[in-house]
Amino acid sequence: MAITEPGTDQTGTRAGWAATAAVLEEVDAPLRLQEVAIDAPRENEVLVRMRGVGICHTDVSAAHGLIPLPLPAVLGHEGAGVVEAVGPGVDSLAEGDHVALSFDHCRDCPQCSGGHPAYCQLFAPLNYFGERMDGSVTMRRGQEEVHGNWFGQSSFATHAIASVNNAVKVPADLPIELLGPLGCGFQTGAGSVLNVLGAKSGEGIIVFGLGAVGLGAVMAANAVGCDPIIGVDLNPQRLALATDLGATYTINPKETDDLLWRVQELAAPGLHYSFDAVGAAPVIRQALESLRSPGHCVTVGFQGLENEIIVDQGHLLLGRRLSGVVEGDADPQTFIPRLIELYRDGKFPFDRLVQKFPFEQINEAIAAANAGSVVKPVLVFD
């Protein structure tokens, strides 16, 4: 999987670097490892040699067609690796720097300049369209365009083009292959607790859905001393893991006749906060109804762009809030270093949730994620 230096094709046109990518040819099809040509980095871009990339539910949703994306395409948006080359105008990163990649954003719009880049006015075209803002693609397969700008990276590949906005320099002494999920899954869970809810010591929280995002919320809540922390999931192994990571109590909905009654038994008159990582309407309703008054519920679970939920206005009139959250409302340039600091202090042991797979086993890793047998699959490269 060694990269090939840029050259020119028979017409004299700059051909870019040769690399290997996992290409999605059609919806619901297995990903296929293929050789592609990656552009040389342009202004404010960097070329990153991937060392590890997490598999996220959003990648799986796109592969199933829940998020429209032009095909063929390369997914992957929890990448981490080493800067191989920098484009014109790049002075914040250099060749050899270790970086974790996150979502892309413009840094100029009111949301970005106001500290909320997850709500960038250009979030959709920068992250979902599979091409640069000028319509160009970052990858080609022969003469065919491959849409390779997914979340400003498309890191299901040995190399990826990223921008100075979504490439975050990280310390070189850390296991770089493990750091990619800090840019999305763990950032979403932890950021929702720390940035949006502003949870504090002694305040109670209930977390619905104990995948990577939900367990990221549990770890963040534990790091700031929330009490109690209640984890809810159907998977006994996930419930046990949540306990190990700081949950005070766990609930398996299959083992209780009335979940809300059980919540009241554990934390009357309800929790200060609730966190939904499932996205199903009944779960969001339960998360809202688990709150005391006042209280704040955040939902990050994704069940498609059209997903109707129904709540009683009375639950909101009593001072409860329901907020949808993207990427933990985090600025990756400052929040990823914050998570790394918590990790160094032993307060955010996200590495316990990771299982490594060789890049060649990407479809097996996705299957493990879908089956729930692995919390956070991470693909590693030679």
VOPATOR-379197 format. One line per field, with one value per residue (C-alpha): residue in three letters; x, y, z. Coordinates in pm, whole numbers, plus 50000, padded with zeros to 5 digits. Example, Ala and Ser with C-alpha at 12.3 -4.5 7.8 and 13.67 -1.06 7.14 Angstrom:
2
residuo [Ala/Ser]
X [51230/51367]
Y [49550/49894]
Z [50780/50714]
//
This chain:
382
residuo [Met/Ala/Ile/Thr/Glu/Pro/Gly/Thr/Asp/Gln/Thr/Gly/Thr/Arg/Ala/Gly/Trp/Ala/Ala/Thr/Ala/Ala/Val/Leu/Glu/Glu/Val/Asp/Ala/Pro/Leu/Arg/Leu/Gln/Glu/Val/Ala/Ile/Asp/Ala/Pro/Arg/Glu/Asn/Glu/Val/Leu/Val/Arg/Met/Arg/Gly/Val/Gly/Ile/Cys/His/Thr/Asp/Val/Ser/Ala/Ala/His/Gly/Leu/Ile/Pro/Leu/Pro/Leu/Pro/Ala/Val/Leu/Gly/His/Glu/Gly/Ala/Gly/Val/Val/Glu/Ala/Val/Gly/Pro/Gly/Val/Asp/Ser/Leu/Ala/Glu/Gly/Asp/His/Val/Ala/Leu/Ser/Phe/Asp/His/Cys/Arg/Asp/Cys/Pro/Gln/Cys/Ser/Gly/Gly/His/Pro/Ala/Tyr/Cys/Gln/Leu/Phe/Ala/Pro/Leu/Asn/Tyr/Phe/Gly/Glu/Arg/Met/Asp/Gly/Ser/Val/Thr/Met/Arg/Arg/Gly/Gln/Glu/Glu/Val/His/Gly/Asn/Trp/Phe/Gly/Gln/Ser/Ser/Phe/Ala/Thr/His/Ala/Ile/Ala/Ser/Val/Asn/Asn/Ala/Val/Lys/Val/Pro/Ala/Asp/Leu/Pro/Ile/Glu/Leu/Leu/Gly/Pro/Leu/Gly/Cys/Gly/Phe/Gln/Thr/Gly/Ala/Gly/Ser/Val/Leu/Asn/Val/Leu/Gly/Ala/Lys/Ser/Gly/Glu/Gly/Ile/Ile/Val/Phe/Gly/Leu/Gly/Ala/Val/Gly/Leu/Gly/Ala/Val/Met/Ala/Ala/Asn/Ala/Val/Gly/Cys/Asp/Pro/Ile/Ile/Gly/Val/Asp/Leu/Asn/Pro/Gln/Arg/Leu/Ala/Leu/Ala/Thr/Asp/Leu/Gly/Ala/Thr/Tyr/Thr/Ile/Asn/Pro/Lys/Glu/Thr/Asp/Asp/Leu/Leu/Trp/Arg/Val/Gln/Glu/Leu/Ala/Ala/Pro/Gly/Leu/His/Tyr/Ser/Phe/Asp/Ala/Val/Gly/Ala/Ala/Pro/Val/Ile/Arg/Gln/Ala/Leu/Glu/Ser/Leu/Arg/Ser/Pro/Gly/His/Cys/Val/Thr/Val/Gly/Phe/Gln/Gly/Leu/Glu/Asn/Glu/Ile/Ile/Val/Asp/Gln/Gly/His/Leu/Leu/Leu/Gly/Arg/Arg/Leu/Ser/Gly/Val/Val/Glu/Gly/Asp/Ala/Asp/Pro/Gln/Thr/Phe/Ile/Pro/Arg/Leu/Ile/Glu/Leu/Tyr/Arg/Asp/Gly/Lys/Phe/Pro/Phe/Asp/Arg/Leu/Val/Gln/Lys/Phe/Pro/Phe/Glu/Gln/Ile/Asn/Glu/Ala/Ile/Ala/Ala/Ala/Asn/Ala/Gly/Ser/Val/Val/Lys/Pro/Val/Leu/Val/Phe/Asp]
X [50000/50295/50210/50345/50479/50284/50366/50208/49991/50038/49885/50124/49856/49952/49813/49841/49939/49844/49673/49424/49067/48755/48511/48132/48000/47629/47396/47415/47707/48022/48314/48588/48957/49075/49364/49283/49473/49457/49503/49801/49688/49560/49554/49491/49483/49706/49765/49748/49888/49629/49730/49383/49019/48711/48386/48091/47715/47704/47931/47702/47395/47546/47635/47268/47147/47005/47234/47234/47584/47699/47865/48122/48242/48482/48347/48530/48538/48723/49071/49409/49755/50067/50086/50258/50241/50100/49943/50002/49920/49947/50157/49982/50081/50398/50509/50546/50285/50041/49679/49330/49064/48715/48430/48510/48386/48456/48570/48432/48051/47876/47841/48207/48339/48100/48250/47993/48153/47933/47655/47862/47648/47843/47834/47637/47848/48173/48089/47818/47853/48168/48346/48520/48327/48437/48290/48623/48688/48992/49010/48998/48993/49145/48936/48640/48571/48549/48367/48625/48556/48323/48343/48638/48851/48717/48956/48859/49179/49552/49572/49326/49305/49196/49193/49370/49026/48949/49302/49393/49756/49799/50100/50330/50373/50010/49891/49794/49600/49347/49278/49046/48719/48792/48696/48336/48184/48350/48344/47967/47896/48140/48073/47699/47758/48032/47946/47569/47443/47727/47694/47851/47949/47652/47403/47224/47213/47057/47208/46996/47204/47548/47741/48053/47859/47658/47960/48147/47871/47903/48280/48242/47971/48191/48489/48304/48150/47786/47580/47384/47472/47216/47289/47010/47066/46940/47291/47408/47774/47727/47554/47846/48093/47900/47930/48304/48324/48139/47766/47603/47307/47208/46868/46784/46438/46365/46398/46163/45790/45805/46131/46018/45902/46245/46408/46198/46304/46669/46663/46343/46226/46412/46747/46897/46994/46914/47102/46958/47197/46924/46701/46383/46074/45972/46326/46338/46005/46136/46451/46243/46010/46306/46391/46315/46180/46367/46585/46758/46748/46980/46927/47204/47072/47008/46723/46703/46639/46263/46202/45889/45880/45586/45617/45365/45392/45331/45673/45830/45612/45748/46088/46226/46427/46483/46786/46920/47300/47555/47915/47876/47862/48241/48526/48761/49069/49011/48788/49003/49298/49059/48961/49328/49400/49119/49259/49607/49452/49276/48932/48839/48962/48820/49086/48899/48618/48838/48901/49149/49089/49331/49218/49160/48889/48678/48357/48406/48461/48140/47953/48089/47971/47624/47598/47698/47977/48235/48179/48427/48599/48913/49085/49464/49709/50048]
Y [50000/50235/50565/50658/51010/51236/51222/51299/51091/51044/51385/51560/51626/51595/51256/51276/51006/50640/50493/50224/50310/50119/50225/50217/50139/50123/50142/49837/49688/49567/49807/49711/49793/49960/50171/50539/50855/51122/51488/51682/51903/52241/52567/52508/52130/51853/51498/51253/50901/50711/50506/50430/50512/50438/50306/50525/50472/50768/50584/50281/50501/50654/50310/50212/50522/50705/50998/51084/51066/51056/50727/50585/50727/50668/50700/50721/51025/50922/50920/50971/50963/51151/51453/51350/51677/52028/52258/52628/52857/52589/52711/52546/52193/52039/51711/51452/51602/51357/51461/51344/51433/51563/51729/52013/52370/52712/52894/53220/53212/53347/52999/52911/53246/53224/52896/52658/52512/52200/52429/52585/52742/52532/52209/52013/52093/52064/51723/51540/51620/51419/51706/52034/52359/52427/52093/51913/51571/51458/51108/50946/50593/50619/50882/50828/51066/50912/51123/51145/51448/51281/51491/51664/51349/51013/50824/50468/50484/50464/50838/51124/51493/51705/52076/52280/52330/51964/51829/51862/51826/51573/51470/51224/51007/50889/50578/50765/50472/50498/50872/50901/50833/51138/51340/51218/50938/51008/51381/51367/51186/51373/51710/51680/51624/51882/52153/52139/52007/52157/51870/51918/51713/51574/51617/51310/51189/50896/50771/50575/50364/50246/50233/50440/50768/50676/50536/50854/51038/50803/50857/51235/51236/51027/51253/51556/51367/51327/51124/50918/50801/50558/50360/50203/49938/49598/49447/49297/49331/49703/49746/49578/49796/50108/50006/49963/50310/50484/50420/50407/50199/50022/49927/49665/49759/49393/49320/49585/49630/50007/50182/50522/50376/50217/50555/50712/50437/50511/50889/51057/51316/51251/51334/51672/51549/51279/51174/50982/50801/50587/50829/50619/50821/50610/50635/51013/51036/50822/51032/51347/51192/51079/51440/51635/51987/52174/51938/51909/51622/51601/51369/51268/50933/50922/50725/50898/51252/51209/51072/51204/51220/51312/51457/51609/51985/51952/51796/52105/52360/52235/52374/52078/52123/51895/51974/51811/51811/51764/51662/51754/52123/52101/52288/51998/52219/52274/51983/51695/51823/51844/51478/51383/51559/51363/51043/51114/51171/50833/50999/50916/50561/50543/50294/50027/50047/49996/49674/49688/49532/49528/49764/49465/49343/49657/49472/49236/49535/49698/49371/49358/49715/49635/49323/49515/49272/49554/49901/50090/49904/50081/49994/50000/50024/49869]
Z [50000/49955/49798/49458/49409/49173/48808/48471/48244/47869/47799/48033/48296/48662/48764/49142/49389/49351/49657/49755/49851/49955/49683/49717/49368/49447/49746/49977/49783/49962/49948/49701/49744/49427/49306/49269/49187/49456/49375/49491/49782/49673/49866/50239/50186/50315/50203/50494/50497/50697/50997/51133/51060/51266/51124/51217/51189/50949/50703/50722/50674/50361/50224/50270/50088/50391/50311/49939/49790/49426/49333/49301/49630/49916/50270/50603/50830/51147/51003/51168/51020/50919/50690/50368/50177/50221/49967/49907/50196/50464/50756/51053/50953/50810/50661/50935/51167/51327/51273/51361/51105/51180/50990/50752/50797/50651/50972/50825/50857/51170/51318/51267/51386/51681/51802/51652/51337/51356/51231/50954/50682/50430/50631/50371/50062/50256/50404/50209/49840/49763/49592/49663/49667/49307/49195/49154/49307/49504/49354/49012/48881/48538/48362/48597/48883/49232/49488/49762/49978/50229/50548/50390/50400/50265/50488/50387/50187/50236/50175/50192/50111/50411/50488/50752/50909/50978/51032/51400/51502/51784/51995/51821/52132/52125/51932/51616/51470/51755/51747/51446/51636/51851/51542/51527/51737/52070/52000/51944/52269/52488/52327/52381/52753/52802/52548/52510/52842/53042/53289/53632/53932/54123/53839/53703/53342/53157/52831/52580/52341/52448/52126/52072/52088/52398/52579/52487/52671/52970/52989/52967/53234/53461/53395/53534/53826/53721/53966/53899/53549/53406/53090/52882/52615/52500/52484/52817/52716/52648/52985/53162/52973/53069/53434/53395/53239/53521/53491/53835/53715/53393/53255/52994/52859/52792/53161/53300/53254/53296/53217/53339/53671/53708/53639/53912/54153/54082/54046/54163/54066/53741/53584/53509/53163/52912/52601/52304/52071/51910/51723/51741/51829/52134/52275/52233/52413/52700/52718/52752/53007/53220/53303/53615/53578/53447/53247/52912/52661/52361/52066/51826/51697/51322/51168/50832/50716/50757/51106/51271/51650/51872/52222/52457/52484/52857/52901/52746/52924/53256/53167/52978/52659/52362/52145/51833/51828/51549/51626/51994/51896/51914/51751/51670/51688/52060/52160/52034/52243/52540/52494/52461/52789/52958/52803/52940/53283/53269/53255/52896/52822/52470/52364/52563/52308/52001/51812/51524/51180/50885/50611/50385/50625/50597/50510/50804/51031/50908/50968/51324/51383/51244/51459/51771/51851/51837/51980/51763/51476/51362/51036/51050/50761/50692]
//
